[in-house]
Amino acid sequence: MSGEITHTQPKANNASGLATFQFQWTAPALPGAVTLYGAGNSIELNGYPGGDMPGLGNLAVTVASPRR
């Protein structure tokens, strides 16, 4: 997919009620601003949409020039 990451199975929440996903990202070679976007859907896996909630987020990253 064009630079997108996905998962294929539901992920259970931890004791704090959070599901954490890890990924590796390679910054572009040139400095500048990059925005990473995330979208998810919290579901109960009971086959009914009641109680399910979508979530969106983004993270602004500033890519700096390498130090010499």
N, C-alpha and C positions, 0 to 999 in steps of 0.2 A: 504494500500500500504506500502511497506517496508520503513517506516520512511519518506515518501514523503507527502507534502501537495499540495492541488490543489484548484482551485475555479471552479465554474460551470456556472457563468454568467459573461458577460462583465462588466467592471467597468469603469465608466466615469472618465476622468481626472479632476483635480481640476483647479482653476483659474491660477495656475502656470504651467499647462500642465503635471502634474504628477498624477499617480494613486498609492495610497499607500495601501499596504496590511499588516495587523497585524497578528501575530501568537505568540503562547507561545511555548517555547522550554525548555526542561529539560536537563541540562548538564549531561554528564556522571559522575559516581561516582568517577572515578579516574582522576587525573590531566593529561593534555596532550593537544595536538593540535587537533582542529576540524575545518573543513572547511564546511561552509554552501554555497550551490550553488543555484542560481536562474536563471530561464529562463522565458521569456515572449514574447508575440507577440503583437505589437501595430498595430491595424487594424482600418479601417474606417467603418466597418460594412455595406459596400455598395455592397458586393457580388463579388468584383473584387480585385485581389491581388495588383494592382498598388497603391503605397503609404504605403503598409503594411511593417513593419520592425520588425525583431526579435531582441531580446536583451538578453544578458547573463551577469551574474555577480557572484562574490563569495566574501565571507567574512571569513577571518581567525580569529578564536577565540582561545585564550589560556585559558584552564580551569585550575584554580589554586587549590591547596590544601586548604581545609577549615581552617580558623584561629581557634586556640584553646586558 
